[in-house]
Amino acid sequence: MIIRKGKPCHRILMDNPIYKPDFVPLPPEMPENVMVINSLYEANACLRKLMRMISETKNNSNCLSEYNQIVVYGDCIEAYSCIAALLELGISPNNIAFVEPFPPEDNTAMRVNCFNNETVDERVQASVEKLGVRVYRRCYFQGWSQKEIRVEFLRLMTPMHVIHLPCFALFYYGIKAIDLNAFKAINECGLVYDGGLVVGPWFDTNDPYVYGAGPCVKYSRRLYAPHQVHKYYCSEDVGEALARLFLRKLDPFMTGRAELDPVTSELMQRYSSCLLSRWQPVMKFESPIVQSATLPGPLHYMKLRAPGRAVPAAVSLLLPDQGHTLITDKRQNYFSLQINALHCIESITCLSWKQFSCETLTQLYGKHEAYFNNLLGRYKMNLIDDLYEYFTQTWTAALYQEPFSVLLNDIYKQGGNTVYDVVKTKYNEFYGDRKTDDKSIHETLSEAPEGVAQLDTGCKECGQNEALRHDAGTFWKAVGGDGIVYSLLSRYLNKNIVTNPQYAIPDQEFI
């Protein structure tokens, strides 16, 4: 059998001087009355352009009216914030139309509202309808009809029919994708793109002089980390890690400093890297994800949760050992606080008619509920009817100050770390025995005669039991934990008495 060599393909290599990249035609210019917002600067520019359009067409047949409305399209918190901004700008609710493409067209996608909370979603929808904003639900964008430089009406598809909606201006919050110019630049530079700019565990790309970070990047497939990309973590942590890495590379005098070393620095204590564990080579940040917005009403909203991929609320309720959920709703000011199995605050959801400090509530994340005067016990005793008022009382002022974290670190170093290790060991022993012996315990209890006391496994919500708390308390007393805490707390209050005048000055003998 004779195999003939085929002709080479007509392709010019990139290192050839006559090589020219493929020409990608420029996208058509965006119509004048279509607003796509990606930053605060663009939001201000779009609002100024909208006010100019309203003033120019005031005496025109195409002016803003109930039959030629401003359309806000999208199923996200940004869309609701846009409606609130338009109302605050003085635009009548009758001149605003809200198109909500929910549930998604993809039948395999989970039908979870953008707030991941049914109570919040119900109240926001009721507020929008009460204001008089016209709402189109289960409508999906199919296109528009353009006349000169403006869009005249939108074509929306519903499960049953097609809607032609007149449009004075369109605020689009639909599909999120990468910018065409950015995509073209990444490919022409020879960088690897696989649903995002492919990077390694240290922000490195296939070009040694190019680094990438942020929601547009994606880890290499060989790292097996599709659910740990940067968009699921706090952007400040990602930027701080990249800045420290660049500082070590650009400044040779910073290489030997311990606080900038990638293994021993304070930042590396908050995430794991390939130098610390082989099975998880990518960075894992621990700062919470905070999202706050002003919604139509006006309603003030804040969501604080643990970093990582968001889990639907209906799914998380079915998982074991979810801890406790504390909810207050005084005067329609909704406050939901989730405490995990270790009694640490894990997530907060707020929806209030009154303004509140998001910066203050952010300080609650990760702290034990006992810091806040036995929060869980007081809630179960019905002593707390409004968590907003509870966390703004004068005695909580020190907990929100920056030096207080230094105090906690000192307590941890002088005895807290050993107690933590003991509790962790006992916790693992308890759960290890329970997981391996669940079947045998169930069989033993089922065969036991009537009247025999059942095994007390303690709190069902978080899995803690009396034996675990007893062992931890015994060891805490053995190391003199109360004395350590009182001594350090007295020194802290004496040093920061100017910023904490509401606290009594401790005796000098305890300092």
N, C-alpha and C positions, 0 to 999 in steps of 0.2 A: 504494500500500500504506500503510495507516494503522497506525502503531505507537502503542499506548497505553502510557502511563506506568504501571508497576506500583506496587503499594503498598509502602511501605518496610517492611523487616523489623522485627519487634517486638524491638528490641534497645536497651537503655539504655546510652548512652555512659558511660565511666568518670568523666568530669568532671561528670556530672549529680549533684546532691546526693542524689537518691533512689536512686542506684546502690548495689546490694548485690552483693558477690561471690558466685559460685556456692558453694553449701554442699556441702562434701565430707564425707561421714560419717566419723566417726572409725574407725580400724581396730579390729578386735576385740582385746580384751586378750590378751596373750601368756599361754599356760598357765604355771603356776608352775614346772614342771620343764623348760621349754624355755629354753636359755641361748643368747643371741646376743651375742657379744663384739666390741666395736669399739675398746676402749681398755684400758689397764692397770687403770684404776679399775673398769671393768665386770668384768674378769677376776677381780680380788680379791673383788668383791661376789658373783659367781656361785659361786666356790669356798666362800665362807662360807655362802651359801644352801644349797649342796649338802651341806656337813657338817651343817647344821641339819636338813635333810630326812632324812639318814641316821640321826641320833640320834632324831628324832621317830618314825620308822617302824621302829625297831629290833626291837620286839616285835610288829610288825604283819605281816599276810599279804602286804602290798605292799612288804616290806622289800627292800633291795638283796641280790641273790643271783645265782647263775649263770643262773637262769631269768628274772631281772628286772634286766637289766644297764644300765649307763650307756653310751649310744650316742654315739659321736663320728662325725659325718657331714661329709665334705668331702675334696677332693683338693687340698690346699695344705699348705705348711709349717706354718701355724698349727694345723692339725688334728693333726699329729704332735707339735707342742709341747704341745698340750692333753693328749694321751695321756701324755707324759712328766711333765706337772704332776700328773695324777691318780695316777700311780704314785708320784711323790715325796710325795704327800699321804698315802700309806699304803693306797690302795685296791688290792685284789688284782687281778692281771691277768685272772683268771677272771671278774671282774665288769665287764669292759670289753669292748665290742664296737665294732669299727672298720668303718664302711661307706665304701668307696672308690668314688665314681662315675667310674671311669676304665676305658676311654677315654670321652671325652665322647659324649653322645647324638648330637650333630651330626656327620654323616658327613663334612662338608667341613672340620671343624676338624682341626688337626694333632695327632697323638697323641704329645705330648711330656709326660713326667712333670714334676712340679712342681720337681724339682731340676735339670732339664735336664742330667742326667748319669746314665748308665746304671749306673756303678759305685756311686755314692752311693745311688741308688734301690734297687739290689739288696741292698746291705748294710743299709739301713734296714728294708726289708721282711723280711729274714731276722731282724733283731733283734726286730721286732714279733712275728713268729711264734714265735721262741724264748722270748720272755717268757710266752707263753700267752694273748695277746690274741686273741680270736676275730675273724677278718677276713672280711668279705663284699665280694667284688670284683664289679665290673660290676653294681652295684645302684644304682638311681636312685630318689630320693624322690618318692612320689606323693601322700602325705597321711598323716594320723594319725587315730586314734580317741580322742576326748577324753571323759573322765568327770569331771564337775564342773569343777575348775580344773586338772586334771592330765591328761597324755597317757598312755593305757594302752599302746598299741602303735602301731608305725609300719607303713605300707604301702610296701613296696619292690618295684620292678619290675625283673626281670632279663630277658635275651633269651628265656628259656624259660618262666618261671613268676613268680608273685607270692609275696612273703614277708611274713608278718605277724610283726613282731619286737617282743616285749615290751620296754617302755621304762620304766626307773626315772627317768632324766633324759636329755635330749638336748642335746648341744653341736653347734650347727648352723654349719657353715662352707661353705655352698653358694653360692647366687647372691649376688653383691654388687651392690647397687643403692642409689640415693639414698633418703634418708629421706623419707617421705610428707609430713611437716610442712615440711621444707625445700623440697621440690618445690612444694608449695602456696604457700609464702611467696614463692618466686621468681616464680611466674606471676602472683600477685595484685599484686606490686609493678611489674609491667610490664616486667620484665627478660626478655631473650631467652634461651630455653632450647632447645638443639638437641642432645640427648644429653648435655648438660652446660651449665653457665652459660657463655654465649658472652662471651669477652673479646677485647680487642685485644692488640697486642704489648707494651703497657705496663700490663697488668692492668686496663685500663679497660673498663667495660661501656657499654651504651647510656644509662645514668644517670651523669651526670658526677660524682656524689657517691658512687658505689658502685664498689668495686674487688673483684676476685676472683682467687684463686690457690689452687693445690692440685689434688688428684686429681679434684675435682668440676667443674673448669672445662674448657672446650674453646675452641680458637681459632676465630675467625670463618672461614667458608668462603672468603672472599675472600683470605685469607692463604695458602691452599693448604699447610697444615701439619697434616694429620691425624695424622701420626706423631711430632709434636714437642710433644705436650701435656705438662703438668707432671707427670703421674703416671709418666712415663718418666725423670724426673730426680730428683736428690737434693732432698729437701724442705727441707733447711737452706739450700741455695743459692737456692731459690725464695723462702723466707721472708726471707733476707738482702736479696735484690733488692727485694722489696716494702717492707721496712723502710727501706732507703735512699731509695726513691722517696717514701715518706711523710715522711721526715725533711726532704727538700728542699721538700716542699709545705707542711709545717706550721711549719717554722722558717725564717723569711726570712733569718736570719743564716748559714744553712748553704748558701745558694745559690751563693755565690762560692768555696766551698772545693773544691779540685781533687779531693780524695779522695772527695767526694760527687757530683761531676759525672758524669752518666750516660755521658759519652763517654770521659773521661780517668781515671776511677776505677780502682782496682785490681780491683774486681769486674767491670767491663766488659772487662777484659783476658781474662776467662774465658769470655765468650760474645759472640756477634755480635748486633747489633740492627739496626733499620731505619735508624738513623743511620749505620751503618757499611757496610751492603751492601743494595742495593735488592732483590736476588734472595732474601734470607733475612731477612725483617723481624722474625721472632719471636726471642725470646731462646734461646740455646743454652748450657746449663750444662755444665761439664766435670768436676765432682767425681764420683767413682765412686759406684755404687750398692752399698751394703753391707747384707747380710742375714745375721744370725746367730741361732742357735736351739739349744736343747737338745732332742735327739730321744730317743725311747725307747732305753734301753740302760744308762746314759745315754751318748749319743753327742753330741759337741760339733761343731756344724756352722757353717761360715761360707762365704758366697759373695760375692766382690767382682768386679765387672765394670764395663765402661765404660758411661757413661750412654747413654740412648736405648732404643729398643725392643729387647727381647731376641731374639736370633737362635737358633733351635734348633741344638744342637751338631752334629747330623747334616748340617745345611745348611752351617754354617760350615766344616766339614771339606772340603767340596767347592769352596769358594771359593779363588781363587789367592792365593799369597803370604800364607799364614796364620801364618808365623813358626815358632816352635818350642814344643813342649809338654814340660814337665819334670814327671815324675811319680815320687814316692817312696811306698813303702807298707811301711815298716818297722814290724813288730809291729801290723799292721792299722791303722796311723795313716796315712790317705790324704791326700796333699798333691799337688795339681795346679796348676801355674803356667804360664800362657800368655804367651809373649813375641811381640810383633808383628813386622812386617817391619823396623822400625827398632830392634829389639832392646830395646824398652822393655816393662816388665811391664804387661800389659793386663788380666789376670783371674787370680783365685786361687780355688780350691775346696779347702776343708779339711773332713775328717771324721775325728775323732780320739776315742779313748777317754780321752785326757788333756786337761785344760783348757789353753787357750792364750790369748794376749792378742790379741784382735781389733783393738784400737787400734794395736798394734805392726805387725801385718801390713798394716793399712790404709795405713801410711806407705810401703809398697813400690810402690804404684800410680804409674805414670807415670815411674818412675826407670829409667835404663839399667842393663842387667845388669852392665856393667863397674863400676858403683859397688860392687857386692857381690863384689869380688875375682874378677872374670871368672867370673861364675856359670855361664854357658853352657859355657865351655871346661872348667871343672872337672867339670861334670855329664857332658859327653861323654867325659871321661877316667875316669869311674866313681870320682871322688873324693868324691862326695856320695851318701850312702845314706839320709839323713833330712833333709829340708828344714826340719823343725821345729827340729832341733838347729842347723842351719846358720845360721838367721836369729836365733838367740838366743845366739850366741857373743859374747864380750865386745867383740871388735873392731867389731861392728855397732852398738854403743850410740850412737855419735855420729850415725849415719844417721837415728835415730828422734827426735832432738831438734829442737826448733823453730828454734834458731839455725842449724842446718845448712842450712835452706832459704835463709836470708839469705846464707850462704856460696856456695851455688850461683848465686844471683842476681848476686853480685859477680863470680864467674868468668864468668858469661854476659855481663855488661856489659863486661868487660875482655878480650874476645877470643873468647869463646864464641859470641857472636852472629854475628860475621863467618864463623867456621868453619861454623856452622850454615847460613848462607846459601849458602856454597860447596857443602856437601854436598847441600843441597836442590836447588841448580841442577844439579849433576852427576847426582843421582838422577832428576830429571825428564828430563834429556837421555837418560839410559840407557833409561828406560822409554818415552820418546817414540819413540826410534829402534827399540826392540824391538817396540813395538806396530805401528808402521807398516811395519817390514821383516820381520815374522815370516814372512810368506809367501815373500818373496824369499830369506831366509836358509835356510828349509826346503828350497826348491827347489835352492839352491846346494849345500847339504850333501848332498842326495840325489843330485846329479849328480857330486859329487866322487869321485875314484877311491879305492879301498881303500888304507888306510895313511895317508891325509891326516888330520892331527889335527883333531878336532872343536873347535868354538868353545866355550870355557869360559864359561858364564854364571854360574858361582859357585854359591852356596847356593840350592837349589831351594825350601827352605821359606820364605825371606824375600826372595829376589830380589837380595841383595847380591852384588857381584862384586869381584874383586881390584883392578880399575882404580879403582873407586869408593873403596875403602879407601886405596889408594895416594895418590890425589889429596888426600883429606882429611888423611892423615897428613903429606904434604909441606907443605900450607898451615899445618897446626898447628905444625910445627917452624919455619916461616918467621916466624910471629907470636910465637914464644917461648911457646907454650902451657904447656909443662912448668914453666917458671920462674914463670909467673903462678899456676898451681895450687899449686905448692909454697910460694910466698910467702904467698898467702892462707890456705892450710891451716895454715901455721905460726902465723900470727897468730890464727887461730880456736882452735887448741889451746892457745896461751898464754893467751888470754882466758877460755877455758872449762875450764881445767885442774882446777877444783874438781869439776865434774860429770863429768870424764873422767879419773880418776886412773889408768886402765889404759894410757893412752898416754904415750909418752916425751915429755919437755919438749924442744921444738926449740931449736936453737942460736939465739942472739940475732942472729947475722950474717945469718940468713935471714928475720928478722922485719921 
